[in-house]
Amino acid sequence: MIDISIGRMNLRLAPVFRDRASAIAREIGAGLRQQFAGDPSLGRLEANFETLDVAPLRLNPGLSDRRLGMQIAAAICQQLRARSAQEM
């Protein structure tokens, strides 16, 4: 079983995404679940980060909320891997 807990996520989006922010945030959660399910090594990370900063992303407003959420989730997982490697 994989146990992930996000106490608070501060998501800063361009104004063009303002009306879509809630849906995008939900899709980030779905994207994280998919990323963790598809990469068993992520589930084995034993880390507790107070904060995790992800570099700004260039997002295409023409993409669906799902695609945007997947892109952001992938960036979060990439940063999790990098940060966990630093802590080892």
C-alpha positions in Angstrom: 0.0 0.0 0.0 1.2 3.5 -0.9 0.5 6.2 1.7 0.7 9.7 0.4 -0.3 12.7 2.3 -0.3 16.3 1.1 -1.1 18.7 3.9 -1.3 21.7 1.7 -0.7 22.4 -1.9 -0.1 25.9 -3.1 -0.8 26.0 -6.8 -0.1 29.2 -8.6 -1.7 29.3 -12.0 -1.9 32.1 -14.6 -5.1 34.0 -14.7 -6.2 32.2 -17.8 -6.7 29.1 -15.6 -8.6 30.8 -12.8 -11.9 29.2 -13.5 -10.3 25.8 -13.9 -8.1 25.7 -10.8 -10.4 23.3 -8.8 -10.7 20.8 -11.6 -6.9 21.0 -12.3 -6.1 20.4 -8.6 -8.4 17.3 -8.6 -6.6 16.1 -11.7 -3.2 16.6 -10.1 -4.4 14.2 -7.4 -5.5 11.7 -10.0 -2.3 12.1 -11.8 -0.2 11.5 -8.7 -2.1 8.3 -8.0 -1.4 7.2 -11.5 2.2 8.1 -11.3 2.7 6.2 -8.0 0.8 3.2 -9.3 2.9 3.1 -12.5 6.3 3.5 -10.8 6.8 1.2 -7.8 10.0 3.0 -6.9 7.9 6.1 -6.0 5.9 4.0 -3.5 9.1 2.9 -1.8 10.3 6.5 -1.1 10.4 7.1 2.6 10.6 10.8 2.8 8.8 13.5 4.7 9.3 16.9 3.1 8.1 20.1 4.8 8.0 21.7 1.4 8.6 20.6 -2.1 9.1 23.3 -4.7 8.5 22.5 -8.3 10.0 24.8 -11.0 7.5 26.8 -13.0 5.9 25.0 -15.9 4.8 26.3 -19.2 1.2 25.1 -19.6 -0.9 25.2 -22.7 -4.3 26.6 -21.9 -5.8 24.6 -24.8 -5.1 21.3 -23.0 -7.8 19.6 -21.0 -7.8 19.8 -17.2 -6.8 16.1 -17.1 -3.7 16.7 -19.3 -2.7 19.7 -17.3 -3.1 17.8 -14.1 -1.0 15.0 -15.5 1.8 17.4 -16.5 1.9 19.0 -13.1 1.8 15.6 -11.3 4.7 14.4 -13.5 6.7 17.5 -12.5 5.9 16.9 -8.8 7.0 13.2 -9.1 10.2 14.2 -10.9 11.0 16.6 -8.0 10.2 14.0 -5.4 12.7 11.6 -7.1 15.4 14.3 -7.2 14.8 15.4 -3.7 14.7 11.9 -2.3 18.0 11.1 -4.1 19.6 14.2 -2.4 18.5 13.1 1.0 20.0 9.6 0.7 
